[in-house]
């Protein structure tokens, strides 16, 4: 029996459907995979990629950049509540690369925590959009 999965941001539901596995990265445990029948779990998400494997299509993955939030698992249901989330297809790869280059240049001259956080988000966007090669 597959799990019901919802990926939700403050603006909208980005993805909802049945899945055989979900992989996220949480603060304390690192990467964690949820499959049908997983024990109840609540964790804080880090800025990283989320992968959802829809039921019935083992070759397809739903990929999203997730920037903070929480994941809750219970009763064969996974709810990903993200502060900010972007589907891979919605990411402007060239824009993310250009912004990352600008932020890296800025960080060479001064330490700025906000700038570092923005750079981490862009690195996740680039990874999720499949743009690590050539960066």
Kinemage of the C-alpha trace (Angstrom):
@kinemage 1
@onewidth
@group {chain A} dominant
@subgroup {mainchain}
@vectorlist {calphas} color= white
{ca unk a 1} P 0.000 0.000 0.000
{ca unk a 2} L 1.612 3.311 -1.060
{ca unk a 3} L 1.865 6.383 1.146
{ca unk a 4} L -0.063 9.595 0.618
{ca unk a 5} L 2.432 12.477 0.248
{ca unk a 6} L 1.946 16.236 0.257
{ca unk a 7} L 4.664 18.811 -0.376
{ca unk a 8} L 3.337 22.155 0.827
{ca unk a 9} L 4.766 25.672 0.894
{ca unk a 10} L 3.043 28.724 2.409
{ca unk a 11} L 1.800 29.678 -1.073
{ca unk a 12} L 0.440 26.378 -2.358
{ca unk a 13} L 0.474 22.595 -2.504
{ca unk a 14} L 3.376 21.815 -4.834
{ca unk a 15} L 2.772 18.086 -5.108
{ca unk a 16} L 0.211 15.637 -3.785
{ca unk a 17} L -0.137 11.984 -4.602
{ca unk a 18} L 0.819 8.416 -3.794
{ca unk a 19} L 4.453 7.464 -3.336
{ca unk a 20} L 6.567 4.416 -2.623
{ca unk a 21} L 9.400 6.430 -1.061
{ca unk a 22} L 10.284 9.978 0.027
{ca unk a 23} L 13.830 11.144 0.793
{ca unk a 24} L 14.538 14.368 2.707
{ca unk a 25} L 17.345 15.757 4.817
{ca unk a 26} L 16.581 16.578 8.429
{ca unk a 27} L 18.699 18.504 10.908
{ca unk a 28} L 19.727 15.815 13.367
{ca unk a 29} L 19.633 12.598 11.347
{ca unk a 30} L 20.903 13.669 7.927
{ca unk a 31} L 19.165 12.015 4.973
{ca unk a 32} L 16.156 9.929 5.828
{ca unk a 33} L 13.937 7.829 3.577
{ca unk a 34} L 10.300 7.084 4.312
{ca unk a 35} L 8.531 4.078 2.856
{ca unk a 36} L 5.024 2.720 3.415
{ca unk a 37} L 4.506 1.645 7.008
{ca unk a 38} L 7.220 3.949 8.421
{ca unk a 39} L 7.001 4.661 12.127
{ca unk a 40} L 5.667 8.077 13.175
{ca unk a 41} L 8.300 10.782 12.781
{ca unk a 42} L 8.618 14.565 13.009
{ca unk a 43} L 11.791 16.373 11.954
{ca unk a 44} L 13.097 19.805 11.026
{ca unk a 45} L 14.126 20.068 7.373
{ca unk a 46} L 17.416 21.565 6.269
{ca unk a 47} L 17.996 23.411 3.007
{ca unk a 48} L 18.328 20.504 0.655
{ca unk a 49} L 16.739 18.419 -2.045
{ca unk a 50} L 13.536 16.480 -1.481
{ca unk a 51} L 12.867 13.436 -3.682
{ca unk a 52} L 9.489 11.807 -4.040
{ca unk a 53} L 9.149 8.512 -5.911
{ca unk a 54} L 5.558 8.335 -7.233
{ca unk a 55} L 3.810 4.980 -7.095
{ca unk a 56} L 3.795 3.056 -10.354
{ca unk a 57} L 6.714 4.876 -12.008
{ca unk a 58} L 10.016 3.594 -10.655
{ca unk a 59} L 12.033 5.620 -13.176
{ca unk a 60} L 10.461 8.985 -12.278
{ca unk a 61} L 11.363 11.199 -9.333
{ca unk a 62} L 9.705 14.388 -8.216
{ca unk a 63} L 12.529 16.709 -7.179
{ca unk a 64} L 12.168 19.909 -5.180
{ca unk a 65} L 14.451 22.388 -3.457
{ca unk a 66} L 13.277 22.649 0.136
{ca unk a 67} L 14.494 25.537 2.279
{ca unk a 68} L 13.589 24.754 5.874
{ca unk a 69} L 10.356 23.586 7.442
{ca unk a 70} L 9.198 20.270 8.863
{ca unk a 71} L 8.342 16.740 7.798
{ca unk a 72} L 5.721 14.680 9.569
{ca unk a 73} L 5.074 10.979 9.014
{ca unk a 74} L 2.123 9.118 10.501
{ca unk a 75} L -0.582 6.703 9.417
{ca unk a 76} L 1.109 6.009 6.055
{ca unk a 77} L 1.097 9.722 5.209
{ca unk a 78} L 4.077 12.073 4.688
{ca unk a 79} L 3.514 15.815 4.940
{ca unk a 80} L 6.398 18.102 4.008
{ca unk a 81} L 5.711 21.632 5.248
{ca unk a 82} L 8.416 23.826 3.806
{ca unk a 83} L 9.160 27.488 4.526
{ca unk a 84} L 10.137 27.802 0.852
{ca unk a 85} L 9.943 25.035 -1.750
{ca unk a 86} L 10.547 25.028 -5.495
{ca unk a 87} L 9.900 22.238 -7.952
{ca unk a 88} L 12.891 21.375 -10.158
{ca unk a 89} L 11.051 22.415 -13.326
{ca unk a 90} L 10.264 25.848 -11.849
{ca unk a 91} L 13.888 26.741 -11.080
{ca unk a 92} L 15.618 29.205 -13.401
{ca unk a 93} L 19.005 27.489 -13.526
{ca unk a 94} L 20.918 30.297 -15.224
{ca unk a 95} L 19.544 32.854 -12.793
{ca unk a 96} L 20.523 30.674 -9.816
{ca unk a 97} L 24.035 30.177 -11.230
{ca unk a 98} L 24.507 33.916 -11.857
{ca unk a 99} L 23.272 34.822 -8.386
{ca unk a 100} L 25.519 32.167 -6.813
{ca unk a 101} L 28.556 33.588 -8.650
{ca unk a 102} L 27.694 37.097 -7.412
{ca unk a 103} L 27.225 35.878 -3.841
{ca unk a 104} L 30.491 33.912 -3.919
{ca unk a 105} L 32.299 37.049 -5.088
{ca unk a 106} L 30.696 39.091 -2.333
{ca unk a 107} L 31.735 36.528 0.298
{ca unk a 108} L 35.367 36.728 -0.848
{ca unk a 109} L 35.414 40.302 0.456
{ca unk a 110} L 33.346 40.069 3.629
{ca unk a 111} L 31.613 37.543 5.863
{ca unk a 112} L 27.844 37.969 5.768
{ca unk a 113} L 25.497 35.368 7.299
{ca unk a 114} L 22.542 36.429 5.162
{ca unk a 115} L 24.668 36.200 2.025
{ca unk a 116} L 25.826 32.698 3.046
{ca unk a 117} L 22.208 31.591 3.576
{ca unk a 118} L 21.233 32.914 0.148
{ca unk a 119} L 24.185 31.088 -1.408
{ca unk a 120} L 23.165 27.794 0.254
{ca unk a 121} L 19.656 28.188 -1.199
{ca unk a 122} L 21.068 28.822 -4.676
{ca unk a 123} L 23.369 25.802 -4.427
{ca unk a 124} L 20.333 23.644 -3.593
{ca unk a 125} L 18.415 25.147 -6.528
{ca unk a 126} L 21.317 24.378 -8.866
{ca unk a 127} L 21.582 20.804 -7.587
{ca unk a 128} L 17.841 20.157 -7.872
{ca unk a 129} L 17.635 21.654 -11.369
{ca unk a 130} L 20.400 19.255 -12.444
{ca unk a 131} L 22.934 21.996 -13.016
{ca unk a 132} L 25.885 20.905 -10.883
{ca unk a 133} L 27.933 19.958 -13.897
{ca unk a 134} L 29.238 23.086 -15.547
{ca unk a 135} L 29.006 25.164 -12.377
